[in-house]
Amino acid sequence: MNIREHNRDAWDREVTKGNKWTIPVSADTILKARRGEWQIVLTPTIPVPVDWFPQLKGADVLCLASGGGQQGPVLAAAGANVTVFDNSPLQLEQDRLVAERDGLSIRLIEGDMADLHIFDSMSYDLIVHPVSNTFVPDVRPVWREAFRVLRHGGILLAGFMNPAAYLVDYELAERTGVLQVKYRIPYSDVRDLPEEEKKHRLEQGEPMEFSHTLDDQIGGQLAAGFVITGFYEDKTPPSEKEPLTTYTPNCMATRAVKR
């Protein structure tokens, strides 16, 4: 199967279903950002520390696999020159909606996060990459391309899943409250799901997910040439009933610099 095409169509469906990561920010949020009062998230709940950002006014910012009308419009309202690059046309339409509603200039491009050939080397000062590389089979090309398109001193802000989040049998946990290890890491929906369950998910048009080891998530950034200068962990809120978060955070974020 073509993973990119499947996940493009799947995330278009998520927009129509109102997934929380597809709901654009409000006009009031944009108004506050124009006044210098803004924040964004890379992970479910914790705002990115303000001191992780460069000076935004006039900065060239790439929001990588970051459609949905959330991070890009806020950064544009704060004064950045923003490009939003995403695999889902309807996710990009959410950014277009905010831009037209609030008079923002945002460049919107559809494409694969692991292939940024459309951009020249050293084109950006900042890349914002919220949790989204769980939808590509191999994350290392994402880091290599991010490094290439950043200028010297440029910053990559990335959120990603704790690989442990893919270890357990969630169906059993929901039924019984018991956490039991079921899958190996790195996990792949395509390779590891039982055939009947995979068939059901494909028929329902759900995104295909892939976990990545910390060697690929953090080691991959280092191998690409980045220096990691910041790190924090986060977890989905209790309302989402992720059983693993009783024991450990299920998301993390890094700040990396192209030295």
N, C-alpha and C positions, 0 to 999 in steps of 0.2 A: 504494500500500500504506500501511497505518497503521503508521508506524515505532514508535510507542510500544507498540502491542499486540504487534507482532512481537518487539521486543526484550524486552518483559516475559516472553513465553513462552520466548524464547531463553535468558534468564538463569535462568529456572526449570529449564531443561534443564542449564545449567551447574552448578547445585546438585547435580542427580542424578549428574552426571559427576565431581563432586569437584574442580572448578576451584579453584585455590589461593586465589582471592579469595572463596570461599564456605565456607571451612573455619573454624568458630568457634575462638576462643582457648580455651586450656585452663583448667581450674579453678585450676591453679597460677598462671597469669598473672593471674587475677582476684584471688587471694589476695595476690599481690605488689602489685597496684595498690591494694588496700585499705591496704597498709602504706606507700604513697607511692612504690613502686618501679614505674614504668610508662613506657611509650613507645608511640607509634603511628607508622604510616607513611602518607604520602599517595601515595608513589611506590614502586617495587619494593623498594628496599633501605635507603635512608637514613632513620633515625628523624627525626621533626620536632624541631627544636631546642627544648629545654625553655623557653627564654626567649621563644619565639613564643606561648606560651599565657598567658591571664590566670589569675588565681586560680580554680581549678576548683571548690573546695568551694562549693556553693550556686549556681554559675553555670548559666544556662539555655543548653544546647548543642543545636544542630541538626546531626545527622549527615546530610548532604545527598547522596542517591544513594549511600549508604554502608552498605547492608545487607550481611549476611554474617557477623554475629557477631564482628566484629573491633574496629573503633574504638569503637563505641557502648558495649559492655559495659565496656571498659577505662576509659573516661571516667566512666561511671556508678560503677564501683568506686572511682574516685579522688575521688568526691564530687559530681559534676555531676548536674544534672537533665537527662536526655538524652531527646531525641526522635530516632528513626531514621526517615527518610523515604526510601522506595525504590520503584522501579517494579515490582520482582519480589516477589510474595507469598512465594516459597520463600526468597529472601534474607532477608526479614523474619522468617521462621520460624527462621532460624539465630540471630538475635538473641533471639528468644523462648526458644529452647532454652537459651542461656546465662543469660538472666534467671531462668528457672525453676530451672535447675540450681544457680545460685549466689546466689539470693535477691536479685536486683537489680530495681529499679523502672525500667523503660524504656518510654517511649511509642512505639508502632509505628504508622506510617501509610503506606499505599500511595498513590503518586501520581507525577506528572510533575515532574522537577526544575526545569523551566522555568515551572511554574505553582504558586505557593505561596499561592494565594488563601485557603486554609484557615487560614492564620496571620495574625494581626493584625500591623500594622506595629510595629516596635520591640519584638519579642517575645523576642529572643535576644541573648546576650552573645558567643557564639562559634558560627561555622559551620565544620564540618569536611567538606571536599569532596574525597575522594581521586579519583584518575584515573577518571572515569566520564563526563565530558561528551563523550567521543568517541562516545557512543551517541545524541547528539541532533544534528539537522541545524543548529541555530542556537544558539550559546552565549551570545549577548548577553542574551537574556531571563533566563538563569540568573543572570548577574551583577546585573541590575537587581532581580530578586526577592530575591536574597541581601541586597543593600543595603537594600531596603525593610524586611525583617523583622529586621535587626540594630538594636540600640540604638545611640545615639551613643557612640562609643568602642569599639563592637563590632568583632570580628576575624573575618576570613574567611581560612581556611587551605585552599588549593586546590592539587591536583596535576593535571597535564594532560600530554598527549603533545606532544613536539616535532613540529611539522608535517612536518619533514624525514623522519620515520619513514614517511610515506605516499608518498614520492617514488618508491621503487625497486621493481623487479620481484623480489619475494622468491622466487618459484618459480625464476627463472633463477639467483639467488644460491645457492639450496640445491643446484641441479643442478651449477653450474659454479664457484661461488665468486666470480663476477663481479658487482659492483654496477652496475646500469644504471638510469638514471632512466627511469621509464615513465609516471608519473602527474603531473598538475598539482595545485597546491595553491590553494585548499582541495579536498581529495579527498573523494569520496562513493562508498561501495559501490553505492548505488542508481544513480548517474549514470555512474560511471567503469568499473565492472567489465564485462568482456565478458559478453554475455548468457548464454552457456553456463556460465561460472563463477558468475555471479550466481544462475542457476537452481539450480545444484548447492548453493550455500551456503544458499539459501532452503529447498531440500528437506531439507537436513541440519539446519535449524533453528538456524543460526549467527547470532549477533548481527550487525546491520548497523552499520557504523562510518562515522564522518565525521571528517576532520581539520578543524582550525580554524587560521586564520592567527594569528601572534603579534599582529597588529593586533586581532583579535577576542578572543584569550585575555588579553593584557596590556592592550592599548588599550581593550578592552571593560570591564575592571574600572575603569580610570581614567575612562572615559566615564560609568560608572554612578555615580561619585562617590567611589570608594575612593582612598586613598593607599597605595601599595605600599611596605612597609617591610622586606621580606625576600624573598630569592630564592635558590634553589639548583637544580642539575641533578643528575640521577640516571640510571642505566641498568639495564636488566634484567640479571640475573646471567648469566655465561657458559653455565650449564647450559641456558638457554633458546635459545641459538644464534641470537640476533638479529644478522644480519650488519652492520647499520648501526652497532651499538655498538662495533665495532672502530675506528670513526672519530669518532663523536660520541655524547654522551648522547642518549637517546631520550625522556627525561621531564624535567619541571621542576616546581617548586613555588613558590608565592608566599604571602607574608603580607600581607594588605591590611587597612586600618583605615578604619572609617566615622568620619570627622572631622566 
